[in-house]
Amino acid sequence: MKKIIAILLVAGLCFSTVTAAKKSKKSKKAEVKITSIADLDGKKIGCQSGTTGEAWVSENVKDVKLSSFKSAIDAALDLKAGAIDAVVIDELPAMEIVKRNSDLVIVRDPYFAENKEEYAIAVKKGNPDLLAQINSTIAVMKENGEYEDLVNAFMPTDGKIVIPTVEAVTSDSVLKLGTNAAFPPFEYVNGRDVVGFDITMGQKIALKGGQTLEVVDMAFDSLIPALQAETIDFIAAGMSVTEERKKNVDFSDPYFASEQVIIVRK
């Protein structure tokens, strides 16, 4: 009897091991590696809500299971946890996320490289004076080298960001900059302050107008409604110029070109 029980136990153990091995092999076989946008069809994709990346995925990826997040960082956390298969986001914020998460990697696609998006500052329609102030600031910064200094400060080759100091203006005239501080290096939280490429540019714009700058941090998809409601005066948030957005806001001259990328688990 003991021998029979022992034989049955061994047989059961072998069966369980073979079954587990088959399941594991099947699971690995079912997992498709994402190496381009062609591999995104039918996948669970995460994007920041209200972004051009979200719009592109929604319109171009077949049978997509799209999840929207308040920030790209939230999407990356779900990616790490295995809840989604990939994140589609702008290049520089993606680089910051991957730099801080060694288990994630960036996948680039020639289509995105050939179809770069231009960032610009948005103002409420019918505000030509502020638009002129912004465009003039951008033009002067590009002419006198301040723009290049700003790029080197927030996108340094050695990775060591140095936040520039801009002369502060104390004035009864307050200029409210709306942004979403979860998009490094363009806008992010450093200690208690919102800093970044766009924030420094906003300080330069306020300085030109002799105004005090106030930074208002909110969800990205709330920025245009806030601008229309005059809760803020302009948007500087790594916002891409699109025909759809042009229906609701006026854009400044472009100040930066970026491309979309895909973040996946290693």
Secondary structure by P-SEA (a helix, b strand, c coil): caaaaaaaaaaaaaaaaaaaaaaaaaaaaabbbbcccccccccccccccccaaaaaaacccccccccccccaaaaaaaaaaccccccccccaaaaaaaaacccbbbbbbaaaaabbbbbbbbcccccaaaaaaaaaaaaaaaaaaaaaaaaaaccccccbbbbbbcccccccbbbbbbbcccccccbbbcccccccaaaaaaaaaaaaacbbbbbbbccccaaaaaaaacccccccccccccaaaaaccccccccbbbbbbbbbcc
